[in-house]
Amino acid sequence: MDTLLLEGSEVRAVRWEAHDAPGSGSVCVVFAAACVRRDRVDGPGATAASHDSVWGHLSPLTLRLSGVMSTPDVGAAERSPDGDLRDAMGALSGGEVRQATQVWHALPLPCQVNGPVTLSLRFRAGQERVWQGQALTVQAEADSRFFESYAC
C-alpha cells in the first residue's frame, strides 16, 4: 500500500478548473515529486527485510478538491482562483486534509474523501493555501513512476 505524505512533497502547479455551475470548480494540485511511503506486502518467499517500508517519490500525482466555491467579492485578480494560485508551487513544509473532526497529514493512494473537506498546504517559501470543497481525490497518473529514496 502507498501513502502520500504532504510534508516533503514537491508541487509542480496548482490550477483551477471551472465547472458548469457558476462560481464552482476544482482545485487541482499536481505533484512533481510526491513523497510516498510504500509498505511492502506479504507474499510467498517474503523475508523479514521485505516487510519494511520503502520511502521515495511518485511522479506525476494529482490531488483534486472538487466543489470549491470561488470568491467574487474582491478585485479582478482575486475573482479568478488562478490569480491566487500562480505562486502555489514548490516544496511543502506541511499540509493537512480535514473532514469534520478527522485530520490527515498522510493519505492512502488512491484516496477519495466525500463530504465537506478542507485542504491546507504550507509551502517552504512561506505561503499557505487553504481551500474548502465537497470531495477530495488523489490518484496516480497512468504513467506515474515510483523512485526509491536512497538518502541516509
TORLUMMI-910971 format. One record per residue (C-alpha): residue in three letters; x, y, z. Coordinates in pm, whole numbers, plus 32768, in hexadecimal, padded with zeros to 4 digits. Layout:
alaXYZ ...
//
This chain:
met800080008000 asp807B815E7FAC thr804C828B8090 leu807283F78020 leu811F84D8811C leu80D7864680D9 glu820D86BF8193 gly833C869980B1 ser827486827F70 glu82C587687E4D val81A4881D7DA1 arg81CF88637C2D ala8090892F7C05 val7F3F897E7C9D arg7E2E89CC7BA4 trp7CBF8A267BA9 glu7BC689637AD6 ala7A758A107AB1 his793689407AB8 asp77EC89797A09 ala775089FF7B4A pro779C8B747B70 gly78AC8BBC7C70 ser79028A4E7CA9 gly7A2F89867C3B ser7B5288AC7CA2 val7CAB88F97D28 cys7DA688077C8D val7EF887D97D36 val7FF387387C4B phe811E86A27CFF ala826F869C7C4D ala82F085B07D5C ala81F685337E5C cys829A84AE7F9B val821D83487FBB arg8249822E80B5 arg821C80DD800D asp81C47FC480FA arg82367E77807B val81337D668066 asp81577C0B80F3 gly81727AF77FF5 pro821679AB7FAF gly838879B57FF5 ala83767AFA80BD thr84957B3481AF ala84A17C0D82E7 ala85557D1E8221 ser84477D1D8116 his83427D87821A asp83E67EDE8248 ser8354801781AE val840780C1808E trp8410823E806E gly841F82F27F25 his836B83D37E30 leu825083977D3E ser822F846C7C08 pro814284E57B80 leu802884E47C7C thr7EEF85BE7C87 leu7E1C86267DB1 arg7CC686B67D52 leu7BE287757E40 ser7A8887927D9E gly796488717DF5 val7A3C899F7E4B met79868AEB7E42 ser7A438C127DAD thr7A358D617E61 pro79B88E757D79 asp79AF8F807E85 val7AFC90337E49 gly7BD390B37D28 ala7BEB900A7BD3 ala7D2E8F527C26 glu7C8C8EAD7D51 arg7B488E607C9B ser7BFA8D557BD7 pro7C958C4C7CB6 asp7DB48C467BB9 gly7E238D967C47 asp7E4F8CF47D9B leu7EF68BBA7D16 arg80168C377C3F asp81148C307D59 ala80928AEE7DF8 met81B48A117D95 gly82ED897E7E2D ala833C88A07F57 leu823B8871806A ser829B889B81D6 gly814D8809823F gly7FE087E881F4 glu7EA3873E8261 val7D4F86C681F3 arg7C2E86FC82E5 gln7AD7866082DF ala7A0086A98410 thr7ADD86428538 gln7BD1856D846D val7D2285FC8407 trp7E14854F8317 his7F7D85B482D1 ala7FA8847B81FD leu7EAF83DF810B pro7E958280807D leu7EC1825E7F06 pro7DD082617E5B cys7CEE832E7F3F gln7B8F83B97F37 val7AF1848C804B asn798684FA8021 gly78CD860880DE pro7943875E8149 val7ABE8757814E thr7BD1885B8185 leu7D25884680DE ser7E45890C8171 leu7FA1891B80D2 arg80CE89CB816D phe81EF8A158084 arg83588A3080F6 ala836B8B878053 gly82708C028155 gln81218C0E80A4 glu7FF78B468120 arg7EC28AEE8058 val7D798A7480E9 trp7C4D8A02801A gln7AFD8971807A gly7A4788807F97 gln795187617F87 ala7A31863D7F1E leu7BA385ED7F0B thr7C4A84E67E32 val7DB884887E0B gln7E1883B27CE5 ala7F6283517C45 glu7F7183917AD1 ala7F7E826879E2 asp80ED82B67997 ser815382EF7B04 arg829B825B7B79 phe831A821C7CD9 phe8485827C7D20 glu851781EA7E5B ser85D582DD7F3A tyr8738827B7F8C ala877483988081 cys8806833081D0 
//
